[in-house]
Amino acid sequence: MPTEGTNTQRPRLIDVVRRDVPTCSLDERLGDVRDRAIAAGWDACVVVSQDRVVLGLLRAKELQADPQLLAERAMRPGPSTYRPFVSVEEMRRTMTERNLESSPVTTSDGKLVGLVRKQDVAAKRPPDGAG
Amino acid sequence: MAREIDREQVRRLMEQRAQIVDVLPAREYGEEHLPGAINLPLRRIEAEASQVLDRSRPIVVYCADSA
């Protein structure tokens, strides 16, 4: 919806989030998840419940573990998540301070919107004068 | 009685002159808010709502997660 105020021109995570990030369930084999992620051009996968609540994250390192492991055993549980309205500027600072390569973006009830990646945040600069 | 509504319902209510209330702190309200929204921060809402709002008209309340 249109908004008004002093901050409306700043890019938000909703502007850079990747909605096409692969997802998997807790009980999937890591090998199958990795094959599916690679086929989709990704090196990450978000572990979600049946109603898309984020449960964990499989980054490149986790995806390289034993392919027989279940996603639940390999994942990083309970990753920090961010809301779509967070500014890209704030996320850039957070990713640098916490050394994050990527983070899930979710609704307030924890449902996955997508994944925000460091390179996408770095590439999105605010309009002149709005930084 | 309060109930959760979606974006389309908000639009319709705005057309029907509903009162739109932003409960975020003033600084955040100033940065971005729905057009015509009244700023009534959460910690003041109980004390001021009856003075600021018209009970005869629909009231829509939102915060950051619903933006």
N, CA and C atoms of all chains as a GROMACS GRO file, in nm:
protein
  594
    1MET      N    1   0.085  -0.118   0.000
    1MET     CA    2   0.000   0.000   0.000
    1MET      C    3   0.089   0.124   0.000
    2PRO      N    4   0.045   0.231  -0.063
    2PRO     CA    5   0.126   0.354  -0.062
    2PRO      C    6   0.138   0.407   0.080
    3THR      N    7   0.252   0.471   0.108
    3THR     CA    8   0.275   0.525   0.241
    3THR      C    9   0.328   0.667   0.226
    4GLU      N   10   0.333   0.739   0.337
    4GLU     CA   11   0.392   0.873   0.338
    4GLU      C   12   0.484   0.883   0.459
    5GLY      N   13   0.574   0.981   0.455
    5GLY     CA   14   0.671   0.995   0.563
    5GLY      C   15   0.809   1.025   0.507
    6THR      N   16   0.908   1.036   0.595
    6THR     CA   17   1.044   1.077   0.553
    6THR      C   18   1.127   0.960   0.503
    7ASN      N   19   1.078   0.837   0.521
    7ASN     CA   20   1.164   0.721   0.497
    7ASN      C   21   1.115   0.631   0.385
    8THR      N   22   1.015   0.678   0.311
    8THR     CA   23   0.948   0.588   0.219
    8THR      C   24   1.034   0.547   0.100
    9GLN      N   25   1.144   0.621   0.074
    9GLN     CA   26   1.225   0.590  -0.044
    9GLN      C   27   1.336   0.491  -0.014
   10ARG      N   28   1.357   0.460   0.112
   10ARG     CA   29   1.468   0.370   0.146
   10ARG      C   30   1.434   0.227   0.106
   11PRO      N   31   1.530   0.159   0.042
   11PRO     CA   32   1.503   0.018   0.007
   11PRO      C   33   1.490  -0.069   0.132
   12ARG      N   34   1.400  -0.165   0.121
   12ARG     CA   35   1.375  -0.256   0.232
   12ARG      C   36   1.411  -0.399   0.190
   13LEU      N   37   1.410  -0.487   0.285
   13LEU     CA   38   1.442  -0.627   0.253
   13LEU      C   39   1.344  -0.685   0.153
   14ILE      N   40   1.219  -0.638   0.156
   14ILE     CA   41   1.120  -0.687   0.061
   14ILE      C   42   1.165  -0.658  -0.083
   15ASP      N   43   1.252  -0.558  -0.100
   15ASP     CA   44   1.299  -0.521  -0.235
   15ASP      C   45   1.411  -0.613  -0.283
   16VAL      N   46   1.480  -0.684  -0.192
   16VAL     CA   47   1.595  -0.765  -0.233
   16VAL      C   48   1.582  -0.912  -0.196
   17VAL      N   49   1.478  -0.947  -0.121
   17VAL     CA   50   1.465  -1.084  -0.075
   17VAL      C   51   1.446  -1.178  -0.194
   18ARG      N   52   1.506  -1.295  -0.186
   18ARG     CA   53   1.494  -1.397  -0.290
   18ARG      C   54   1.386  -1.497  -0.248
   19ARG      N   55   1.273  -1.488  -0.312
   19ARG     CA   56   1.160  -1.574  -0.277
   19ARG      C   57   1.176  -1.716  -0.333
   20ASP      N   58   1.272  -1.732  -0.425
   20ASP     CA   59   1.287  -1.862  -0.490
   20ASP      C   60   1.385  -1.954  -0.418
   21VAL      N   61   1.420  -1.920  -0.294
   21VAL     CA   62   1.514  -2.005  -0.220
   21VAL      C   63   1.452  -2.143  -0.200
   22PRO      N   64   1.530  -2.250  -0.221
   22PRO     CA   65   1.476  -2.384  -0.200
   22PRO      C   66   1.439  -2.406  -0.053
   23THR      N   67   1.340  -2.488  -0.030
   23THR     CA   68   1.302  -2.525   0.106
   23THR      C   69   1.296  -2.677   0.117
   24CYS      N   70   1.302  -2.724   0.238
   24CYS     CA   71   1.290  -2.868   0.261
   24CYS      C   72   1.228  -2.889   0.398
   25SER      N   73   1.190  -3.013   0.426
   25SER     CA   74   1.134  -3.046   0.556
   25SER      C   75   1.241  -3.113   0.642
   26LEU      N   76   1.212  -3.127   0.769
   26LEU     CA   77   1.308  -3.181   0.865
   26LEU      C   78   1.354  -3.322   0.829
   27ASP      N   79   1.264  -3.399   0.770
   27ASP     CA   80   1.291  -3.542   0.752
   27ASP      C   81   1.343  -3.578   0.613
   28GLU      N   82   1.387  -3.478   0.539
   28GLU     CA   83   1.445  -3.508   0.407
   28GLU      C   84   1.592  -3.541   0.421
   29ARG      N   85   1.642  -3.628   0.334
   29ARG     CA   86   1.783  -3.663   0.332
   29ARG      C   87   1.864  -3.547   0.278
   30LEU      N   88   1.977  -3.521   0.341
   30LEU     CA   89   2.060  -3.406   0.302
   30LEU      C   90   2.105  -3.418   0.157
   31GLY      N   91   2.136  -3.540   0.114
   31GLY     CA   92   2.181  -3.560  -0.024
   31GLY      C   93   2.075  -3.517  -0.124
   32ASP      N   94   1.952  -3.551  -0.098
   32ASP     CA   95   1.842  -3.513  -0.186
   32ASP      C   96   1.822  -3.361  -0.185
   33VAL      N   97   1.833  -3.303  -0.068
   33VAL     CA   98   1.817  -3.158  -0.055
   33VAL      C   99   1.928  -3.086  -0.131
   34ARG      N  100   2.050  -3.135  -0.116
   34ARG     CA  101   2.163  -3.071  -0.184
   34ARG      C  102   2.147  -3.080  -0.335
   35ASP      N  103   2.108  -3.196  -0.385
   35ASP     CA  104   2.090  -3.212  -0.529
   35ASP      C  105   1.985  -3.116  -0.581
   36ARG      N  106   1.878  -3.102  -0.506
   36ARG     CA  107   1.769  -3.014  -0.548
   36ARG      C  108   1.813  -2.868  -0.545
   37ALA      N  109   1.888  -2.829  -0.441
   37ALA     CA  110   1.936  -2.692  -0.431
   37ALA      C  111   2.031  -2.659  -0.546
   38ILE      N  112   2.124  -2.749  -0.573
   38ILE     CA  113   2.221  -2.727  -0.681
   38ILE      C  114   2.149  -2.715  -0.814
   39ALA      N  115   2.053  -2.803  -0.838
   39ALA     CA  116   1.978  -2.799  -0.963
   39ALA      C  117   1.905  -2.666  -0.981
   40ALA      N  118   1.868  -2.605  -0.868
   40ALA     CA  119   1.797  -2.476  -0.874
   40ALA      C  120   1.894  -2.358  -0.874
   41GLY      N  121   2.024  -2.387  -0.872
   41GLY     CA  122   2.124  -2.281  -0.876
   41GLY      C  123   2.155  -2.219  -0.741
   42TRP      N  124   2.128  -2.290  -0.634
   42TRP     CA  125   2.148  -2.239  -0.499
   42TRP      C  126   2.251  -2.322  -0.424
   43ASP      N  127   2.313  -2.256  -0.322
   43ASP     CA  128   2.398  -2.330  -0.229
   43ASP      C  129   2.344  -2.317  -0.088
   44ALA      N  130   2.214  -2.301  -0.077
   44ALA     CA  131   2.150  -2.289   0.054
   44ALA      C  132   2.008  -2.342   0.043
   45CYS      N  133   1.952  -2.376   0.159
   45CYS     CA  134   1.814  -2.425   0.163
   45CYS      C  135   1.757  -2.393   0.300
   46VAL      N  136   1.633  -2.352   0.303
   46VAL     CA  137   1.569  -2.320   0.431
   46VAL      C  138   1.481  -2.438   0.473
   47VAL      N  139   1.498  -2.482   0.597
   47VAL     CA  140   1.418  -2.591   0.650
   47VAL      C  141   1.291  -2.532   0.712
   48VAL      N  142   1.177  -2.578   0.663
   48VAL     CA  143   1.050  -2.521   0.707
   48VAL      C  144   0.952  -2.629   0.750
   49SER      N  145   0.854  -2.589   0.828
   49SER     CA  146   0.747  -2.679   0.868
   49SER      C  147   0.643  -2.687   0.755
   50GLN      N  148   0.540  -2.762   0.776
   50GLN     CA  149   0.436  -2.776   0.672
   50GLN      C  150   0.370  -2.644   0.638
   51ASP      N  151   0.360  -2.554   0.738
   51ASP     CA  152   0.300  -2.424   0.708
   51ASP      C  153   0.406  -2.315   0.691
   52ARG      N  154   0.525  -2.356   0.650
   52ARG     CA  155   0.634  -2.265   0.610
   52ARG      C  156   0.694  -2.183   0.723
   53VAL      N  157   0.679  -2.230   0.845
   53VAL     CA  158   0.751  -2.165   0.954
   53VAL      C  159   0.898  -2.208   0.948
   54VAL      N  160   0.988  -2.112   0.958
   54VAL     CA  161   1.131  -2.141   0.947
   54VAL      C  162   1.179  -2.217   1.070
   55LEU      N  163   1.244  -2.330   1.046
   55LEU     CA  164   1.296  -2.414   1.153
   55LEU      C  165   1.449  -2.413   1.157
   56GLY      N  166   1.511  -2.398   1.041
   56GLY     CA  167   1.656  -2.402   1.036
   56GLY      C  168   1.707  -2.359   0.901
   57LEU      N  169   1.840  -2.358   0.890
   57LEU     CA  170   1.902  -2.313   0.766
   57LEU      C  171   2.015  -2.410   0.729
   58LEU      N  172   2.022  -2.444   0.602
   58LEU     CA  173   2.131  -2.526   0.549
   58LEU      C  174   2.209  -2.439   0.454
   59ARG      N  175   2.327  -2.395   0.497
   59ARG     CA  176   2.412  -2.317   0.408
   59ARG      C  177   2.507  -2.414   0.339
   60ALA      N  178   2.597  -2.361   0.258
   60ALA     CA  179   2.686  -2.445   0.178
   60ALA      C  180   2.759  -2.548   0.265
   61LYS      N  181   2.808  -2.502   0.379
   61LYS     CA  182   2.886  -2.592   0.467
   61LYS      C  183   2.800  -2.708   0.516
   62GLU      N  184   2.677  -2.677   0.560
   62GLU     CA  185   2.589  -2.783   0.610
   62GLU      C  186   2.549  -2.879   0.499
   63LEU      N  187   2.531  -2.827   0.377
   63LEU     CA  188   2.489  -2.911   0.265
   63LEU      C  189   2.598  -3.010   0.224
   64GLN      N  190   2.722  -2.985   0.266
   64GLN     CA  191   2.832  -3.074   0.232
   64GLN      C  192   2.849  -3.190   0.331
   65ALA      N  193   2.766  -3.194   0.433
   65ALA     CA  194   2.777  -3.301   0.533
   65ALA      C  195   2.729  -3.434   0.474
   66ASP      N  196   2.732  -3.537   0.557
   66ASP     CA  197   2.693  -3.671   0.515
   66ASP      C  198   2.556  -3.669   0.446
   67PRO      N  199   2.547  -3.712   0.320
   67PRO     CA  200   2.420  -3.706   0.247
   67PRO      C  201   2.309  -3.791   0.308
   68GLN      N  202   2.346  -3.886   0.393
   68GLN     CA  203   2.245  -3.970   0.457
   68GLN      C  204   2.180  -3.903   0.578
   69LEU      N  205   2.242  -3.797   0.626
   69LEU     CA  206   2.184  -3.726   0.739
   69LEU      C  207   2.050  -3.668   0.702
   70LEU      N  208   1.961  -3.660   0.800
   70LEU     CA  209   1.836  -3.588   0.777
   70LEU      C  210   1.861  -3.438   0.793
   71ALA      N  211   1.782  -3.358   0.725
   71ALA     CA  212   1.798  -3.212   0.733
   71ALA      C  213   1.799  -3.163   0.877
   72GLU      N  214   1.716  -3.225   0.959
   72GLU     CA  215   1.705  -3.184   1.099
   72GLU      C  216   1.838  -3.195   1.172
   73ARG      N  217   1.919  -3.296   1.138
   73ARG     CA  218   2.046  -3.317   1.206
   73ARG      C  219   2.155  -3.225   1.153
   74ALA      N  220   2.143  -3.186   1.028
   74ALA     CA  221   2.250  -3.107   0.965
   74ALA      C  222   2.228  -2.957   0.975
   75MET      N  223   2.107  -2.916   0.994
   75MET     CA  224   2.076  -2.774   0.982
   75MET      C  225   2.127  -2.692   1.100
   76ARG      N  226   2.135  -2.561   1.078
   76ARG     CA  227   2.156  -2.466   1.187
   76ARG      C  228   2.016  -2.431   1.237
   77PRO      N  229   1.981  -2.475   1.358
   77PRO     CA  230   1.844  -2.452   1.405
   77PRO      C  231   1.821  -2.308   1.448
   78GLY      N  232   1.696  -2.265   1.435
   78GLY     CA  233   1.655  -2.136   1.488
   78GLY      C  234   1.739  -2.018   1.442
   79PRO      N  235   1.758  -1.999   1.310
   79PRO     CA  236   1.839  -1.885   1.265
   79PRO      C  237   1.770  -1.753   1.298
   80SER      N  238   1.850  -1.648   1.311
   80SER     CA  239   1.791  -1.514   1.328
   80SER      C  240   1.716  -1.480   1.202
   81THR      N  241   1.599  -1.426   1.219
   81THR     CA  242   1.516  -1.390   1.104
   81THR      C  243   1.486  -1.241   1.107
   82TYR      N  244   1.451  -1.187   0.991
   82TYR     CA  245   1.429  -1.043   0.978
   82TYR      C  246   1.300  -1.020   0.904
   83ARG      N  247   1.238  -0.905   0.932
   83ARG     CA  248   1.108  -0.874   0.872
   83ARG      C  249   1.128  -0.803   0.738
   84PRO      N  250   1.030  -0.814   0.650
   84PRO     CA  251   1.041  -0.752   0.518
   84PRO      C  252   1.059  -0.600   0.520
   85PHE      N  253   1.015  -0.535   0.628
   85PHE     CA  254   1.019  -0.389   0.630
   85PHE      C  255   1.153  -0.334   0.680
   86VAL      N  256   1.242  -0.422   0.726
   86VAL     CA  257   1.375  -0.377   0.772
   86VAL      C  258   1.449  -0.313   0.656
   87SER      N  259   1.517  -0.201   0.682
   87SER     CA  260   1.587  -0.133   0.574
   87SER      C  261   1.711  -0.213   0.531
   88VAL      N  262   1.743  -0.201   0.405
   88VAL     CA  263   1.862  -0.267   0.352
   88VAL      C  264   1.986  -0.214   0.423
   89GLU      N  265   1.985  -0.086   0.454
   89GLU     CA  266   2.099  -0.024   0.522
   89GLU      C  267   2.124  -0.089   0.657
   90GLU      N  268   2.016  -0.108   0.732
   90GLU     CA  269   2.027  -0.172   0.863
   90GLU      C  270   2.075  -0.316   0.849
   91MET      N  271   2.023  -0.385   0.748
   91MET     CA  272   2.061  -0.526   0.727
   91MET      C  273   2.206  -0.537   0.687
   92ARG      N  274   2.254  -0.440   0.608
   92ARG     CA  275   2.394  -0.442   0.567
   92ARG      C  276   2.484  -0.434   0.690
   93ARG      N  277   2.449  -0.345   0.782
   93ARG     CA  278   2.527  -0.330   0.906
   93ARG      C  279   2.522  -0.457   0.990
   94THR      N  280   2.403  -0.512   1.001
   94THR     CA  281   2.386  -0.633   1.081
   94THR      C  282   2.467  -0.749   1.023
   95MET      N  283   2.462  -0.763   0.892
   95MET     CA  284   2.534  -0.874   0.828
   95MET      C  285   2.684  -0.860   0.846
   96THR      N  286   2.733  -0.738   0.844
   96THR     CA  287   2.876  -0.714   0.864
   96THR      C  288   2.916  -0.743   1.009
   97GLU      N  289   2.836  -0.691   1.102
   97GLU     CA  290   2.867  -0.708   1.244
   97GLU      C  291   2.861  -0.854   1.286
   98ARG      N  292   2.766  -0.927   1.229
   98ARG     CA  293   2.746  -1.066   1.271
   98ARG      C  294   2.804  -1.166   1.171
   99ASN      N  295   2.870  -1.115   1.069
   99ASN     CA  296   2.936  -1.201   0.969
   99ASN      C  297   2.837  -1.300   0.907
  100LEU      N  298   2.724  -1.247   0.863
  100LEU     CA  299   2.621  -1.331   0.802
  100LEU      C  300   2.632  -1.332   0.651
  101GLU      N  301   2.622  -1.448   0.590
  101GLU     CA  302   2.620  -1.458   0.445
  101GLU      C  303   2.478  -1.448   0.391
  102SER      N  304   2.384  -1.496   0.471
  102SER     CA  305   2.244  -1.492   0.430
  102SER      C  306   2.156  -1.507   0.553
  103SER      N  307   2.031  -1.462   0.542
  103SER     CA  308   1.938  -1.476   0.654
  103SER      C  309   1.797  -1.490   0.602
  104PRO      N  310   1.715  -1.570   0.669
  104PRO     CA  311   1.574  -1.581   0.627
  104PRO      C  312   1.498  -1.453   0.660
  105VAL      N  313   1.407  -1.418   0.572
  105VAL     CA  314   1.314  -1.308   0.596
  105VAL      C  315   1.178  -1.371   0.620
  106THR      N  316   1.113  -1.333   0.729
  106THR     CA  317   0.987  -1.398   0.764
  106THR      C  318   0.881  -1.296   0.803
  107THR      N  319   0.757  -1.344   0.808
  107THR     CA  320   0.649  -1.264   0.864
  107THR      C  321   0.661  -1.267   1.017
  108SER      N  322   0.576  -1.191   1.084
  108SER     CA  323   0.584  -1.184   1.230
  108SER      C  324   0.553  -1.318   1.297
  109ASP      N  325   0.485  -1.407   1.226
  109ASP     CA  326   0.460  -1.538   1.284
  109ASP      C  327   0.555  -1.645   1.231
  110GLY      N  328   0.668  -1.599   1.181
  110GLY     CA  329   0.777  -1.689   1.147
  110GLY      C  330   0.768  -1.760   1.014
  111LYS      N  331   0.673  -1.722   0.931
  111LYS     CA  332   0.659  -1.790   0.801
  111LYS      C  333   0.754  -1.730   0.699
  112LEU      N  334   0.815  -1.818   0.622
  112LEU     CA  335   0.919  -1.776   0.528
  112LEU      C  336   0.866  -1.688   0.416
  113VAL      N  337   0.933  -1.575   0.397
  113VAL     CA  338   0.909  -1.490   0.281
  113VAL      C  339   1.016  -1.520   0.177
  114GLY      N  340   1.140  -1.534   0.221
  114GLY     CA  341   1.251  -1.567   0.132
  114GLY      C  342   1.383  -1.555   0.205
  115LEU      N  343   1.491  -1.555   0.128
  115LEU     CA  344   1.625  -1.545   0.186
  115LEU      C  345   1.691  -1.418   0.136
  116VAL      N  346   1.754  -1.344   0.227
  116VAL     CA  347   1.828  -1.227   0.186
  116VAL      C  348   1.977  -1.262   0.191
  117ARG      N  349   2.048  -1.231   0.084
  117ARG     CA  350   2.189  -1.265   0.073
  117ARG      C  351   2.276  -1.140   0.083
  118LYS      N  352   2.396  -1.159   0.133
  118LYS     CA  353   2.487  -1.047   0.154
  118LYS      C  354   2.512  -0.971   0.024
  119GLN      N  355   2.528  -1.044  -0.086
  119GLN     CA  356   2.560  -0.976  -0.212
  119GLN      C  357   2.442  -0.892  -0.262
  120ASP      N  358   2.320  -0.934  -0.232
  120ASP     CA  359   2.204  -0.858  -0.276
  120ASP      C  360   2.188  -0.730  -0.192
  121VAL      N  361   2.219  -0.742  -0.064
  121VAL     CA  362   2.212  -0.626   0.025
  121VAL      C  363   2.321  -0.525  -0.013
  122ALA      N  364   2.440  -0.576  -0.044
  122ALA     CA  365   2.552  -0.488  -0.080
  122ALA      C  366   2.524  -0.414  -0.210
  123ALA      N  367   2.452  -0.478  -0.300
  123ALA     CA  368   2.428  -0.419  -0.432
  123ALA      C  369   2.318  -0.315  -0.431
  124LYS      N  370   2.230  -0.319  -0.330
  124LYS     CA  371   2.115  -0.229  -0.329
  124LYS      C  372   2.148  -0.105  -0.250
  125ARG      N  373   2.162   0.006  -0.319
  125ARG     CA  374   2.194   0.131  -0.252
  125ARG      C  375   2.071   0.220  -0.256
  126PRO      N  376   2.051   0.304  -0.151
  126PRO     CA  377   1.934   0.391  -0.150
  126PRO      C  378   1.948   0.500  -0.256
  127PRO      N  379   1.837   0.565  -0.295
  127PRO     CA  380   1.844   0.676  -0.388
  127PRO      C  381   1.933   0.786  -0.332
  128ASP      N  382   1.992   0.870  -0.413
  128ASP     CA  383   2.078   0.979  -0.366
  128ASP      C  384   2.004   1.063  -0.264
  129GLY      N  385   2.071   1.088  -0.151
  129GLY     CA  386   2.013   1.172  -0.047
  129GLY      C  387   1.926   1.098   0.051
  130ALA      N  388   1.902   0.973   0.024
  130ALA     CA  389   1.815   0.897   0.114
  130ALA      C  390   1.894   0.799   0.198
  131GLY      N  391   2.028   0.800   0.184
  131GLY     CA  392   2.112   0.709   0.263
  131GLY      C  393   2.123   0.763   0.402
  132MET      N  394  -1.589  -0.533   1.852
  132MET     CA  395  -1.497  -0.645   1.877
  132MET      C  396  -1.387  -0.643   1.773
  133ALA      N  397  -1.264  -0.663   1.815
  133ALA     CA  398  -1.149  -0.657   1.724
  133ALA      C  399  -1.138  -0.784   1.642
  134ARG      N  400  -1.099  -0.770   1.516
  134ARG     CA  401  -1.070  -0.888   1.434
  134ARG      C  402  -0.959  -0.853   1.336
  135GLU      N  403  -0.889  -0.954   1.288
  135GLU     CA  404  -0.778  -0.934   1.195
  135GLU      C  405  -0.835  -0.922   1.053
  136ILE      N  406  -0.783  -0.825   0.978
  136ILE     CA  407  -0.829  -0.807   0.840
  136ILE      C  408  -0.710  -0.802   0.746
  137ASP      N  409  -0.736  -0.817   0.617
  137ASP     CA  410  -0.627  -0.816   0.520
  137ASP      C  411  -0.618  -0.681   0.450
  138ARG      N  412  -0.522  -0.672   0.359
  138ARG     CA  413  -0.491  -0.545   0.293
  138ARG      C  414  -0.612  -0.491   0.217
  139GLU      N  415  -0.682  -0.579   0.147
  139GLU     CA  416  -0.796  -0.535   0.067
  139GLU      C  417  -0.906  -0.479   0.155
  140GLN      N  418  -0.926  -0.541   0.271
  140GLN     CA  419  -1.027  -0.491   0.363
  140GLN      C  420  -0.986  -0.356   0.420
  141VAL      N  421  -0.857  -0.336   0.442
  141VAL     CA  422  -0.809  -0.206   0.489
  141VAL      C  423  -0.840  -0.100   0.383
  142ARG      N  424  -0.809  -0.132   0.258
  142ARG     CA  425  -0.837  -0.036   0.150
  142ARG      C  426  -0.985   0.003   0.148
  143ARG      N  427  -1.072  -0.097   0.160
  143ARG     CA  428  -1.216  -0.068   0.154
  143ARG      C  429  -1.257   0.018   0.271
  144LEU      N  430  -1.205  -0.012   0.388
  144LEU     CA  431  -1.241   0.066   0.506
  144LEU      C  432  -1.189   0.210   0.494
  145MET      N  433  -1.072   0.227   0.436
  145MET     CA  434  -1.018   0.362   0.417
  145MET      C  435  -1.110   0.442   0.327
  146GLU      N  436  -1.164   0.376   0.224
  146GLU     CA  437  -1.258   0.444   0.135
  146GLU      C  438  -1.386   0.483   0.208
  147GLN      N  439  -1.418   0.407   0.313
  147GLN     CA  440  -1.538   0.434   0.391
  147GLN      C  441  -1.509   0.523   0.512
  148ARG      N  442  -1.394   0.592   0.509
  148ARG     CA  443  -1.357   0.689   0.612
  148ARG      C  444  -1.332   0.627   0.749
  149ALA      N  445  -1.278   0.505   0.749
  149ALA     CA  446  -1.235   0.446   0.876
  149ALA      C  447  -1.118   0.525   0.933
  150GLN      N  448  -1.104   0.520   1.062
  150GLN     CA  449  -0.991   0.584   1.129
  150GLN      C  450  -0.874   0.483   1.130
  151ILE      N  451  -0.762   0.526   1.074
  151ILE     CA  452  -0.645   0.438   1.066
  151ILE      C  453  -0.549   0.480   1.176
  152VAL      N  454  -0.514   0.387   1.262
  152VAL     CA  455  -0.431   0.417   1.379
  152VAL      C  456  -0.299   0.341   1.371
  153ASP      N  457  -0.189   0.417   1.375
  153ASP     CA  458  -0.053   0.361   1.376
  153ASP      C  459  -0.004   0.363   1.520
  154VAL      N  460   0.026   0.246   1.577
  154VAL     CA  461   0.061   0.239   1.720
  154VAL      C  462   0.212   0.240   1.743
  155LEU      N  463   0.289   0.267   1.640
  155LEU     CA  464   0.435   0.272   1.656
  155LEU      C  465   0.477   0.401   1.725
  156PRO      N  466   0.598   0.405   1.779
  156PRO     CA  467   0.649   0.531   1.837
  156PRO      C  468   0.653   0.642   1.733
  157ALA      N  469   0.651   0.765   1.781
  157ALA     CA  470   0.640   0.881   1.691
  157ALA      C  471   0.750   0.886   1.586
  158ARG      N  472   0.871   0.848   1.623
  158ARG     CA  473   0.983   0.856   1.527
  158ARG      C  474   0.955   0.765   1.408
  159GLU      N  475   0.912   0.644   1.437
  159GLU     CA  476   0.885   0.549   1.329
  159GLU      C  477   0.763   0.591   1.248
  160TYR      N  478   0.664   0.646   1.317
  160TYR     CA  479   0.548   0.698   1.245
  160TYR      C  480   0.593   0.806   1.146
  161GLY      N  481   0.679   0.895   1.189
  161GLY     CA  482   0.727   1.002   1.103
  161GLY      C  483   0.801   0.949   0.981
  162GLU      N  484   0.870   0.838   0.997
  162GLU     CA  485   0.948   0.781   0.886
  162GLU      C  486   0.855   0.724   0.780
  163GLU      N  487   0.750   0.657   0.823
  163GLU     CA  488   0.660   0.596   0.724
  163GLU      C  489   0.529   0.556   0.790
  164HIS      N  490   0.419   0.590   0.727
  164HIS     CA  491   0.288   0.551   0.778
  164HIS      C  492   0.188   0.554   0.664
  165LEU      N  493   0.075   0.490   0.685
  165LEU     CA  494  -0.031   0.492   0.586
  165LEU      C  495  -0.087   0.634   0.577
  166PRO      N  496  -0.124   0.677   0.455
  166PRO     CA  497  -0.178   0.812   0.438
  166PRO      C  498  -0.297   0.836   0.530
  167GLY      N  499  -0.292   0.947   0.605
  167GLY     CA  500  -0.404   0.980   0.691
  167GLY      C  501  -0.405   0.909   0.824
  168ALA      N  502  -0.306   0.825   0.851
  168ALA     CA  503  -0.305   0.748   0.977
  168ALA      C  504  -0.282   0.841   1.095
  169ILE      N  505  -0.349   0.810   1.204
  169ILE     CA  506  -0.331   0.882   1.330
  169ILE      C  507  -0.224   0.809   1.409
  170ASN      N  508  -0.130   0.883   1.468
  170ASN     CA  509  -0.027   0.819   1.549
  170ASN      C  510  -0.073   0.814   1.694
  171LEU      N  511  -0.092   0.696   1.746
  171LEU     CA  512  -0.131   0.675   1.885
  171LEU      C  513  -0.045   0.561   1.938
  172PRO      N  514   0.078   0.593   1.985
  172PRO     CA  515   0.169   0.488   2.032
  172PRO      C  516   0.105   0.399   2.138
  173LEU      N  517   0.146   0.277   2.137
  173LEU     CA  518   0.084   0.174   2.220
  173LEU      C  519   0.076   0.214   2.368
  174ARG      N  520   0.180   0.277   2.419
  174ARG     CA  521   0.179   0.307   2.562
  174ARG      C  522   0.085   0.421   2.598
  175ARG      N  523   0.034   0.490   2.495
  175ARG     CA  524  -0.060   0.600   2.521
  175ARG      C  525  -0.202   0.567   2.479
  176ILE      N  526  -0.219   0.453   2.416
  176ILE     CA  527  -0.347   0.425   2.353
  176ILE      C  528  -0.461   0.416   2.455
  177GLU      N  529  -0.433   0.356   2.568
  177GLU     CA  530  -0.539   0.340   2.667
  177GLU      C  531  -0.585   0.475   2.722
  178ALA      N  532  -0.491   0.565   2.742
  178ALA     CA  533  -0.522   0.695   2.802
  178ALA      C  534  -0.586   0.790   2.701
  179GLU      N  535  -0.549   0.779   2.575
  179GLU     CA  536  -0.589   0.883   2.479
  179GLU      C  537  -0.690   0.839   2.374
  180ALA      N  538  -0.710   0.710   2.358
  180ALA     CA  539  -0.796   0.662   2.249
  180ALA      C  540  -0.936   0.724   2.253
  181SER      N  541  -0.995   0.730   2.370
  181SER     CA  542  -1.133   0.779   2.382
  181SER      C  543  -1.141   0.928   2.347
  182GLN      N  544  -1.033   1.002   2.362
  182GLN     CA  545  -1.033   1.145   2.330
  182GLN      C  546  -1.006   1.170   2.183
  183VAL      N  547  -0.929   1.083   2.123
  183VAL     CA  548  -0.881   1.106   1.986
  183VAL      C  549  -0.970   1.039   1.882
  184LEU      N  550  -1.028   0.926   1.916
  184LEU     CA  551  -1.100   0.846   1.818
  184LEU      C  552  -1.251   0.861   1.830
  185ASP      N  553  -1.317   0.848   1.717
  185ASP     CA  554  -1.463   0.856   1.709
  185ASP      C  555  -1.519   0.714   1.712
  186ARG      N  556  -1.590   0.680   1.817
  186ARG     CA  557  -1.639   0.544   1.834
  186ARG      C  558  -1.747   0.507   1.733
  187SER      N  559  -1.803   0.604   1.667
  187SER     CA  560  -1.910   0.574   1.572
  187SER      C  561  -1.856   0.532   1.435
  188ARG      N  562  -1.724   0.542   1.416
  188ARG     CA  563  -1.663   0.506   1.288
  188ARG      C  564  -1.571   0.386   1.307
  189PRO      N  565  -1.553   0.304   1.201
  189PRO     CA  566  -1.462   0.190   1.214
  189PRO      C  567  -1.319   0.236   1.244
  190ILE      N  568  -1.248   0.155   1.318
  190ILE     CA  569  -1.110   0.185   1.356
  190ILE      C  570  -1.020   0.071   1.311
  191VAL      N  571  -0.916   0.104   1.238
  191VAL     CA  572  -0.818   0.005   1.194
  191VAL      C  573  -0.687   0.036   1.265
  192VAL      N  574  -0.632  -0.061   1.337
  192VAL     CA  575  -0.508  -0.043   1.411
  192VAL      C  576  -0.400  -0.126   1.344
  193TYR      N  577  -0.280  -0.069   1.325
  193TYR     CA  578  -0.171  -0.146   1.267
  193TYR      C  579  -0.038  -0.107   1.330
  194CYS      N  580   0.061  -0.198   1.312
  194CYS     CA  581   0.197  -0.168   1.354
  194CYS      C  582   0.292  -0.213   1.245
  195ALA      N  583   0.420  -0.225   1.274
  195ALA     CA  584   0.520  -0.249   1.172
  195ALA      C  585   0.499  -0.380   1.100
  196ASP      N  586   0.464  -0.484   1.168
  196ASP     CA  587   0.453  -0.614   1.104
  196ASP      C  588   0.335  -0.624   1.012
  197SER      N  589   0.241  -0.534   1.021
  197SER     CA  590   0.127  -0.537   0.932
  197SER      C  591   0.141  -0.436   0.820
  198ALA      N  592   0.256  -0.364   0.821
  198ALA     CA  593   0.274  -0.259   0.719
  198ALA      C  594   0.301  -0.320   0.582
   0.00000   0.00000   0.00000
